[in-house]
Amino acid sequence: MEFVERKRTLFLGLPICFTKYCINEEKINIKSGFLNIVEDDAYMYKIQDVRLKRKFFERILGMSTVVCYTGDVTHPELVMEHIKNGEAIKDFIMSASEQARIKRRTLHTMDINGNFDEDDDDKLQA
């Protein structure tokens, strides 16, 4: 399954912007620009969390904004603004990212900075 969406304007929800989002099982591709084109990719297994936001005018026009929080160095936060089918895309990204992590056998761990004293370390070893 693949979703191809364009960023839309808040004025009547017309797709006049030059940003295109391609979402499939393997990666998210964001292509933006008119004269200077920039293309960014993020693999699904790096996506950690997804958020769906709907502002007032977006709700009226049937659009939404999907924010993907990733472990990617270049894009720790991917924002797909003013797109149609936001809820279906969010659900697809959540399930596809989980399947990609299982397929690649990756595990996302959190780095929790514990401040231990020397005395606490001795108590843990005893």
C-alpha positions as CSV (number, residue, x, y, z in Angstrom):
1,M,0.0,0.0,0.0
2,E,1.2,3.5,-0.8
3,F,-0.1,7.0,0.0
4,V,0.8,9.9,-2.2
5,E,-0.3,13.3,-0.8
6,R,0.5,16.9,-1.5
7,K,0.7,19.7,1.0
8,R,-2.3,22.0,0.6
9,T,-3.0,25.6,1.3
10,L,-5.4,26.6,4.1
11,F,-7.2,28.7,1.4
12,L,-9.9,26.2,0.1
13,G,-7.5,23.3,0.6
14,L,-6.0,23.5,-2.8
15,P,-2.8,21.5,-3.6
16,I,-0.8,24.5,-5.0
17,C,2.2,24.0,-2.8
18,F,5.3,22.3,-4.1
19,T,5.7,19.6,-1.4
20,K,4.8,16.0,-2.1
21,Y,4.7,13.2,0.5
22,C,5.1,9.5,-0.6
23,I,4.5,7.0,2.1
24,N,5.0,3.2,1.6
25,E,5.9,0.2,3.8
26,E,9.6,0.9,3.6
27,K,10.1,4.7,3.9
28,I,8.6,8.1,3.9
29,N,9.8,10.4,1.0
30,I,9.3,14.1,1.2
31,K,10.0,16.1,-2.0
32,S,9.8,19.8,-1.8
33,G,10.7,22.8,-4.0
34,F,10.0,24.3,-7.4
35,L,13.3,25.4,-8.8
36,N,15.6,23.9,-6.2
37,I,14.2,20.5,-5.3
38,V,15.0,18.9,-1.9
39,E,14.2,15.2,-1.4
40,D,14.3,13.6,2.1
41,D,13.8,10.0,3.1
42,A,13.1,8.4,6.5
43,Y,13.0,4.6,6.9
44,M,9.9,3.3,8.6
45,Y,11.9,1.3,11.3
46,K,13.3,4.6,12.6
47,I,9.8,6.1,13.4
48,Q,9.2,6.0,17.1
49,D,5.9,7.8,17.5
50,V,3.2,9.5,15.4
51,R,0.9,12.5,16.2
52,L,-2.1,13.7,14.4
53,K,-3.0,17.4,14.7
54,R,-6.1,19.1,13.4
55,K,-6.5,22.9,13.6
56,F,-9.8,24.6,13.3
57,F,-9.5,25.5,9.6
58,E,-8.0,22.1,8.8
59,R,-11.0,20.4,10.3
60,I,-13.3,22.5,8.2
61,L,-11.5,21.6,5.0
62,G,-11.0,17.9,5.9
63,M,-7.2,18.2,6.3
64,S,-4.8,17.4,9.1
65,T,-1.1,17.5,10.1
66,V,0.8,14.3,10.8
67,V,4.0,14.6,12.9
68,C,6.4,11.6,13.0
69,Y,9.0,11.5,15.7
70,T,12.0,9.5,14.4
71,G,15.4,8.4,15.5
72,D,16.8,9.9,12.3
73,V,19.7,12.3,12.6
74,T,18.6,14.7,9.8
75,H,14.9,14.8,10.7
76,P,14.1,14.0,14.3
77,E,10.6,15.4,13.6
78,L,8.9,14.9,10.2
79,V,6.0,17.1,9.7
80,M,3.5,16.5,6.9
81,E,1.3,19.6,6.9
82,H,-2.2,20.1,5.6
83,I,-2.8,16.7,4.0
84,K,-6.0,14.8,3.2
85,N,-6.5,11.3,4.7
86,G,-4.5,12.2,7.8
87,E,-6.0,9.6,10.1
88,A,-5.6,6.7,7.6
89,I,-2.0,7.8,7.0
90,K,-1.2,8.0,10.7
91,D,-2.6,4.5,11.3
92,F,-0.7,3.2,8.3
93,I,2.6,4.7,9.5
94,M,2.1,3.2,13.0
95,S,1.5,-0.3,11.7
96,A,4.1,-0.1,9.0
97,S,6.8,1.2,11.4
98,E,6.0,-1.6,13.8
99,Q,6.2,-4.2,11.0
100,A,9.5,-2.7,9.7
101,R,11.0,-3.0,13.2
102,I,9.9,-6.6,13.5
103,K,11.2,-7.4,10.0
104,R,14.6,-5.8,10.7
105,R,14.7,-7.1,14.3
106,T,15.5,-3.7,15.7
107,L,14.7,-2.6,19.2
108,H,14.2,1.0,20.2
109,T,15.7,1.7,23.6
110,M,15.6,4.9,25.6
111,D,18.8,6.5,27.1
112,I,17.9,7.3,30.6
113,N,20.6,9.4,32.3
114,G,20.7,8.0,35.8
115,N,22.8,10.0,38.2
116,F,24.3,7.5,40.6
117,D,26.8,8.3,43.3
118,E,29.7,6.1,44.1
119,D,27.9,5.0,47.3
120,D,24.8,4.0,45.3
121,D,27.0,1.9,42.9
122,D,28.5,0.0,45.9
123,K,25.0,-0.7,47.3
124,L,23.9,-2.1,43.9
125,Q,26.9,-4.5,43.8
126,A,26.4,-5.8,47.3
